């Protein structure tokens, strides 16, 4: 995958994480147990995946 495609995908992943974070705000107080942890894990996974795209990994 070339650099431009990686950077585009990285930008899309970070936008997705921002959307998830915005949707989750205010829901933590009334959420089921474990929901917040699931959201945080998902955000970390997305960010780690996005970061790897610019580390020349396949």
C-alpha positions as protocol buffer text, in pm:
chain_id: "A"
residue {
  index: 1
  type: UNK
  ca { x: 0 y: 0 z: 0 }
}
residue {
  index: 2
  type: UNK
  ca { x: 150 y: 333 z: -92 }
}
residue {
  index: 3
  type: UNK
  ca { x: 202 y: 619 z: 153 }
}
residue {
  index: 4
  type: UNK
  ca { x: -89 y: 832 z: 33 }
}
residue {
  index: 5
  type: UNK
  ca { x: -334 y: 545 z: 78 }
}
residue {
  index: 6
  type: UNK
  ca { x: -194 y: 468 z: 424 }
}
residue {
  index: 7
  type: UNK
  ca { x: -227 y: 830 z: 529 }
}
residue {
  index: 8
  type: UNK
  ca { x: -581 y: 846 z: 394 }
}
residue {
  index: 9
  type: UNK
  ca { x: -682 y: 533 z: 581 }
}
residue {
  index: 10
  type: UNK
  ca { x: -512 y: 663 z: 895 }
}
residue {
  index: 11
  type: UNK
  ca { x: -711 y: 987 z: 869 }
}
residue {
  index: 12
  type: UNK
  ca { x: -1035 y: 791 z: 821 }
}
residue {
  index: 13
  type: UNK
  ca { x: -963 y: 570 z: 1123 }
}
residue {
  index: 14
  type: UNK
  ca { x: -892 y: 871 z: 1342 }
}
residue {
  index: 15
  type: UNK
  ca { x: -1214 y: 1036 z: 1224 }
}
residue {
  index: 16
  type: UNK
  ca { x: -1402 y: 716 z: 1313 }
}
residue {
  index: 17
  type: UNK
  ca { x: -1246 y: 720 z: 1661 }
}
residue {
  index: 18
  type: UNK
  ca { x: -1346 y: 1085 z: 1706 }
}
residue {
  index: 19
  type: UNK
  ca { x: -1704 y: 1001 z: 1605 }
}
residue {
  index: 20
  type: UNK
  ca { x: -1718 y: 710 z: 1849 }
}
residue {
  index: 21
  type: UNK
  ca { x: -1574 y: 925 z: 2126 }
}
residue {
  index: 22
  type: UNK
  ca { x: -1829 y: 1202 z: 2059 }
}
residue {
  index: 23
  type: UNK
  ca { x: -2120 y: 955 z: 2053 }
}
residue {
  index: 24
  type: UNK
  ca { x: -2005 y: 793 z: 2376 }
}
residue {
  index: 25
  type: UNK
  ca { x: -1973 y: 1116 z: 2573 }
}
residue {
  index: 26
  type: UNK
  ca { x: -2243 y: 1149 z: 2833 }
}
residue {
  index: 27
  type: UNK
  ca { x: -2341 y: 783 z: 2806 }
}
residue {
  index: 28
  type: UNK
  ca { x: -2085 y: 648 z: 3052 }
}
residue {
  index: 29
  type: UNK
  ca { x: -2290 y: 734 z: 3361 }
}
residue {
  index: 30
  type: UNK
  ca { x: -2592 y: 526 z: 3262 }
}
residue {
  index: 31
  type: UNK
  ca { x: -2411 y: 255 z: 3065 }
}
residue {
  index: 32
  type: UNK
  ca { x: -2411 y: -117 z: 3132 }
}
residue {
  index: 33
  type: UNK
  ca { x: -2109 y: -246 z: 3326 }
}
residue {
  index: 34
  type: UNK
  ca { x: -1820 y: -301 z: 3088 }
}
residue {
  index: 35
  type: UNK
  ca { x: -1958 y: -70 z: 2819 }
}
residue {
  index: 36
  type: UNK
  ca { x: -1710 y: 206 z: 2898 }
}
residue {
  index: 37
  type: UNK
  ca { x: -1422 y: -42 z: 2897 }
}
residue {
  index: 38
  type: UNK
  ca { x: -1540 y: -173 z: 2560 }
}
residue {
  index: 39
  type: UNK
  ca { x: -1551 y: 175 z: 2413 }
}
residue {
  index: 40
  type: UNK
  ca { x: -1205 y: 259 z: 2549 }
}
residue {
  index: 41
  type: UNK
  ca { x: -1061 y: -69 z: 2416 }
}
residue {
  index: 42
  type: UNK
  ca { x: -1211 y: -1 z: 2073 }
}
residue {
  index: 43
  type: UNK
  ca { x: -1066 y: 350 z: 2065 }
}
residue {
  index: 44
  type: UNK
  ca { x: -722 y: 218 z: 2162 }
}
residue {
  index: 45
  type: UNK
  ca { x: -739 y: -51 z: 1895 }
}
residue {
  index: 46
  type: UNK
  ca { x: -834 y: 203 z: 1627 }
}
residue {
  index: 47
  type: UNK
  ca { x: -555 y: 440 z: 1734 }
}
residue {
  index: 48
  type: UNK
  ca { x: -294 y: 161 z: 1741 }
}
residue {
  index: 49
  type: UNK
  ca { x: -403 y: 42 z: 1397 }
}
residue {
  index: 50
  type: UNK
  ca { x: -386 y: 397 z: 1261 }
}
residue {
  index: 51
  type: UNK
  ca { x: -39 y: 448 z: 1408 }
}
residue {
  index: 52
  type: UNK
  ca { x: 91 y: 128 z: 1251 }
}
residue {
  index: 53
  type: UNK
  ca { x: -7 y: 248 z: 905 }
}
residue {
  index: 54
  type: UNK
  ca { x: 279 y: 495 z: 902 }
}
residue {
  index: 55
  type: UNK
  ca { x: 537 y: 257 z: 1051 }
}
residue {
  index: 56
  type: UNK
  ca { x: 593 y: 78 z: 717 }
}
residue {
  index: 57
  type: UNK
  ca { x: 416 y: -237 z: 830 }
}
residue {
  index: 58
  type: UNK
  ca { x: 220 y: -450 z: 586 }
}
